[in-house]
């Protein structure tokens, strides 16, 4: 099959969405034409050059969503003069990419449409927590939690505040995508159930495609030279996914088990807030905790391979979601590709927790005592890595399942 893809983020731009899209398409047996944006919005500004013979790319030089949509649709129309596409795919980050699907459908109502929703567009837990749990207006909170879909669809548009108008628009966009697209891709079953509360729609349209790792992207010459047991976190720390419990766990060990600090090292690599850096220095932990600047994707994979245990942090939404999360961070798949045990700060029954524990890792809550306890246990050999379980997330296996599903659903 030949599939036209609208993906604002795509390599060489380095973001989670760009890398996830590349690994899936490059390992697929299908042919793809990808329209992407040459934009610095939300990019880590560390380009990673990757190419694949089955992918042709058209880069649109813009930071404007409307221009991206219009030029992507123009590219599709021009290509259709000489080529035939079997389907279109729209990627969800940013959500405005989905407008490409609506416009192409207006041109060709019969073209199958695959909509990939890496995160929920409407009713996203991050926005829910900010706008509702932390909203001082009790009536607004009560109305939302009593009937979230009714609130976002009917009441939010009536609240004359930009934030609620935006939430309503995103919710309506997601509903329209769910109505009109033929296949809805999510990385977890929990997210599919969260956004598709209609069971009939979910059974008809849902396709779970987990994030994956590609062994071809890792270095084959990494040597472990660590004298200490190295824990490594790679990514971005913010108010929801904070590395502070990691720092506090080390601080607790300094008080109750100082000998352990001679045996471990913690690397925090990526966008780490100044407040965290200050904590490390105020508590004199810099001999144990190193804070390192963001690096390119290939270097991050090498750092994973050099480590003994990799650290994952889920944003905790226990007051909103069962088991606190519906998400599967793409970084976990990269961790699995590195072949190292994972310590996850997440509920063991969350999607991330289930993946981590099934592959030999360990989960704990974001409390200093729990983190310190697991640091000791992991350094003493509690964690392990189960390659046979991790193989489920190898890009070639995920892409094969994806291809088989598309054949079954679209080539009837």
C-alpha positions in Angstrom: 0.0 0.0 0.0 1.0 3.6 -0.5 0.0 5.9 2.3 0.1 9.8 2.5 1.1 11.0 6.0 0.6 14.4 7.5 3.0 14.7 10.4 4.0 18.2 11.6 6.9 16.5 13.5 9.1 14.2 11.6 12.9 13.5 11.5 15.4 15.1 11.2 13.4 17.2 13.8 13.9 15.4 17.2 10.7 15.1 19.2 9.0 12.0 20.6 6.3 12.2 17.9 8.8 12.5 15.1 10.8 9.5 16.3 7.8 7.4 17.0 6.5 8.0 13.5 9.8 7.3 11.9 10.3 4.0 13.7 6.8 2.7 12.7 7.0 3.8 9.1 10.6 2.8 8.4 9.9 -0.8 9.6 6.6 -1.1 7.7 6.4 -2.9 4.3 4.2 -0.1 3.0 5.3 3.0 1.0 4.9 6.4 2.6 4.9 10.0 1.5 5.3 12.2 4.6 4.6 16.0 4.7 6.3 17.6 7.7 7.0 21.1 9.0 10.4 22.7 9.3 9.6 24.3 12.6 11.2 25.0 15.9 8.0 24.8 17.9 8.4 22.2 20.7 11.5 20.7 19.1 14.4 19.7 21.3 16.6 21.5 18.6 18.8 18.5 18.3 18.3 17.1 14.7 18.7 13.4 14.1 19.2 12.5 10.4 17.4 9.3 9.5 16.2 8.0 6.2 14.4 4.9 4.8 13.9 3.7 1.3 10.2 3.3 1.7 9.6 6.9 2.8 9.5 10.1 0.7 9.4 13.4 2.5 8.1 16.8 1.7 9.2 19.5 4.2 7.1 22.6 4.5 9.0 25.6 5.9 6.5 27.1 8.3 5.7 27.8 11.9 2.0 28.4 11.1 -0.5 25.6 11.5 -2.9 26.9 8.9 -0.2 27.2 6.3 1.0 23.7 7.1 -2.5 22.3 6.6 -3.1 24.2 3.3 0.3 23.3 1.8 0.1 19.7 2.9 -3.3 19.4 1.2 -1.9 21.1 -1.9 0.9 18.6 -2.0 -1.6 15.7 -1.8 -3.6 17.1 -4.7 -0.5 17.6 -6.8 0.8 14.1 -6.2 -2.6 12.6 -6.9 -2.2 13.7 -10.5 0.4 11.0 -11.0 0.1 8.7 -8.0 -2.7 6.7 -6.3 -2.8 6.5 -2.5 -4.5 3.7 -0.7 -5.0 5.7 2.6 -4.0 8.8 4.4 -2.7 9.1 7.9 -2.7 12.1 10.2 -0.6 12.4 13.3 -2.0 14.1 16.4 0.8 16.3 17.7 0.0 19.1 17.2 -3.8 18.3 17.0 -4.1 20.8 14.2 -2.6 18.2 11.8 -6.0 16.4 11.9 -7.5 19.2 9.8 -5.5 17.8 6.9 -7.7 14.7 7.1 -10.9 16.7 7.0 -9.7 18.7 3.9 -8.5 15.6 2.0 -11.8 13.9 2.8 -13.6 16.8 1.3 -11.6 16.3 -1.9 -11.8 12.5 -1.9 -14.6 11.1 0.4 -13.7 7.5 -0.3 -10.0 7.6 0.8 -9.5 5.6 4.0 -8.3 7.8 6.9 -6.0 6.6 9.7 -5.9 9.1 12.6 -3.1 8.6 15.1 -3.8 10.1 18.6 -0.6 9.8 20.5 -2.3 11.8 23.3 -5.9 12.7 23.8 -6.8 15.9 21.9 -9.9 16.7 24.0 -10.2 16.1 27.8 -6.4 15.6 28.1 -5.5 14.8 31.7 -2.8 17.5 31.8 -5.4 20.2 30.9 -8.0 18.6 33.1 -5.8 18.8 36.2 -4.8 22.4 35.5 -8.2 23.8 34.6 -10.5 21.7 36.8 -8.7 20.2 39.8 -6.9 23.5 40.4 -9.8 25.7 39.6 -11.1 27.6 42.6 -14.6 27.7 41.3 -16.3 24.7 43.0 -19.3 24.7 40.6 -17.1 24.4 37.6 -15.2 21.5 39.1 -18.4 19.8 40.2 -20.0 20.1 36.8 -17.0 18.8 35.0 -16.5 15.7 37.2 -20.2 14.9 37.2 -20.3 14.7 33.4 -17.0 15.6 31.6 -18.2 14.9 28.1 -21.4 16.9 28.5 -19.4 19.7 30.2 -16.8 20.0 27.4 -19.3 19.6 24.6 -22.2 21.8 25.9 -21.2 23.9 28.9 -17.6 24.9 28.3 -18.5 26.8 25.0 -20.8 29.0 27.2 -18.1 30.1 29.6 -16.7 33.3 28.1 -13.1 32.6 29.0 -10.4 31.8 26.4 -9.2 28.7 28.2 -12.6 27.1 28.3 -13.3 28.1 24.7 -10.1 26.4 23.7 -10.9 23.2 25.7 -14.3 23.1 23.9 -12.7 23.5 20.5 -10.2 20.7 21.1 -13.0 18.4 22.5 -15.1 19.0 19.4 -12.1 18.4 17.1 -11.5 15.1 18.8 -15.2 14.1 18.5 -15.2 15.0 14.8 -12.0 12.9 14.2 -13.6 9.9 16.0 -16.7 10.3 13.9 -15.0 10.6 10.5 -11.7 8.7 10.6 -11.8 5.0 9.7 -9.1 3.8 12.1 -8.0 5.5 15.4 -4.5 4.7 16.6 -3.6 4.9 20.2 -0.4 3.6 22.0 -2.4 1.9 24.8 -5.7 0.2 25.3 -6.3 2.4 28.3 -6.1 5.5 26.1 -8.5 4.0 23.5 -11.0 3.3 26.3 -10.5 6.9 27.7 -11.2 8.7 24.4 -13.7 6.3 22.8 -16.3 5.8 25.6 -18.7 4.4 23.0 -17.9 0.6 23.0 -19.3 0.1 19.5 -17.1 2.9 18.0 -14.0 1.5 19.9 -14.5 -2.1 18.6 -15.0 -0.8 15.0 -12.2 1.8 14.8 -9.6 1.3 17.6 -6.1 0.0 16.7 -3.5 -0.1 19.5 0.0 0.5 18.1 2.5 0.6 21.0 5.6 2.7 20.8 8.7 0.8 19.7 12.5 0.6 19.6 14.7 0.0 16.6 17.9 -2.0 17.3 19.5 -0.6 14.2 19.7 2.8 15.9 21.8 1.7 18.9 25.6 1.5 19.0 27.2 -1.9 18.9 30.4 -0.7 20.5 29.3 0.6 23.9 31.5 -0.6 26.8 30.3 -0.4 30.4 33.1 1.3 32.4 31.1 2.1 35.5 32.7 1.6 38.9 29.4 2.4 40.5 25.8 1.3 39.7 24.4 4.0 37.4 20.8 5.1 37.4 19.9 7.3 34.5 16.9 9.5 33.7 16.7 10.9 30.2 14.0 13.4 29.2 12.2 16.4 30.5 11.3 17.2 34.1 8.3 19.4 34.8 5.7 20.0 37.5 3.9 16.8 36.6 6.8 14.5 35.7 9.3 15.8 38.3 12.7 14.3 39.1 12.4 15.8 42.6 11.5 12.4 44.2 14.7 11.0 42.7 16.8 13.8 44.4 14.9 13.3 47.7 15.5 9.6 47.5 19.2 10.1 47.3 19.0 12.7 50.1 17.3 10.2 52.3 20.0 7.6 51.6 22.6 10.2 52.6 21.0 10.3 56.0 20.1 6.6 56.6 22.5 4.6 54.4 25.5 6.8 53.4 27.5 3.8 52.4 25.1 3.2 49.6 26.0 6.6 48.1 29.5 5.3 47.5 28.1 2.6 45.3 25.6 4.5 43.1 25.5 7.3 40.6 22.5 9.1 39.3 22.5 10.8 35.9 19.7 13.3 35.0 20.0 14.0 31.3 17.8 16.5 29.5 15.7 19.6 30.3 16.1 19.7 34.1 14.6 22.8 35.9 17.0 25.2 37.8 15.1 24.4 41.0 16.2 20.8 40.8 19.8 21.8 40.0 19.7 24.1 43.1 18.4 21.2 45.3 21.4 19.1 44.2 23.9 21.8 45.2 22.1 23.0 48.4 22.1 19.4 49.7 25.7 18.7 48.5 24.6 15.8 46.3 26.7 16.7 43.3 29.1 13.8 43.9 26.2 11.4 43.4 23.8 13.2 41.1 25.1 14.7 37.8 22.9 17.0 35.7 23.6 16.9 32.0 22.4 19.0 29.1 20.1 17.6 26.4 21.8 15.6 23.7 20.9 14.3 20.3 18.8 11.1 20.0 21.7 8.8 19.1 23.8 10.0 22.0 20.8 9.4 24.3 20.5 5.8 23.2 24.2 5.4 23.9 23.8 6.8 27.4 21.0 4.3 28.0 23.3 1.5 27.0 26.1 2.7 29.3 23.7 2.7 32.3 22.8 -0.1 34.7 19.2 1.0 35.4 16.9 3.5 33.6 14.5 5.7 35.4 11.0 6.5 34.1 8.6 9.0 35.7 4.8 9.0 35.0 2.7 12.1 35.6 0.4 11.0 38.5 -3.3 11.6 37.8 -4.8 9.3 40.4 -7.6 11.8 41.1 -8.6 11.6 37.4 -7.6 8.2 36.0 -7.6 4.6 37.1 -4.1 3.6 38.2 -3.0 7.2 37.7 -2.2 7.1 33.9 -3.3 6.1 30.4 0.0 7.0 28.9 2.9 5.0 27.4 5.9 7.3 27.1 7.9 6.6 24.0 11.1 6.8 26.0 10.2 3.5 27.7 10.4 1.7 24.4 13.9 3.2 23.8 14.9 2.0 27.3 13.8 -1.5 26.4 15.9 -1.4 23.3 18.9 -0.6 25.4 18.3 -3.9 27.2 18.5 -2.5 30.7 16.1 -2.9 33.7 13.8 0.0 34.4 12.7 1.6 37.6 9.4 3.3 37.1 7.9 5.9 39.3 4.3 4.9 38.4 1.6 2.5 39.5 2.4 -1.1 38.5 -1.1 -1.4 37.0 -0.7 1.7 34.8 0.1 1.0 31.1 3.7 2.0 31.7 3.8 0.0 34.9 2.5 -3.2 33.2 5.1 -2.8 30.4 8.0 -2.2 32.9 7.2 -5.1 35.2 6.5 -7.5 32.4 10.0 -6.8 31.0 11.6 -7.4 34.4 11.7 -3.9 35.9 10.2 -2.5 39.1 7.7 0.2 39.9 7.3 2.4 43.0 5.4 5.5 44.0 7.0 9.0 43.9 7.9 9.1 47.6 11.4 9.6 48.8 11.3 6.4 51.0 10.0 4.2 48.1 12.6 5.6 45.7 15.5 5.2 48.2 14.3 1.6 49.0 14.3 0.7 45.3 17.7 2.3 44.6 19.1 0.0 47.2 17.2 -3.1 45.9 18.1 -2.4 42.2 21.8 -1.8 43.0 21.7 -5.1 44.9 20.3 -6.9 41.8 16.6 -6.9 42.3 15.7 -5.7 38.8 16.3 -7.7 35.7 15.7 -7.5 32.0 13.5 -10.0 30.0 14.5 -9.7 26.3 11.8 -12.1 25.2 9.1 -9.8 26.7 10.8 -6.7 25.3 10.7 -8.2 21.8 7.0 -7.3 21.6 8.1 -3.6 21.4 10.8 -4.2 18.7 9.9 -1.9 15.8 9.9 -4.7 13.2 7.3 -6.6 15.3 5.1 -3.6 16.0 5.2 -2.6 12.3 4.3 -6.1 11.2 1.2 -6.1 13.4 0.4 -2.7 12.1 0.7 -3.8 8.5 -1.3 -6.9 9.0 -4.1 -4.9 10.6 -4.2 -2.4 7.8 -4.4 -5.2 5.2 -7.2 -6.8 7.1 -9.2 -3.6 7.6 -8.5 -1.7 4.4 -7.9 -4.3 1.7 -11.3 -6.0 1.9 
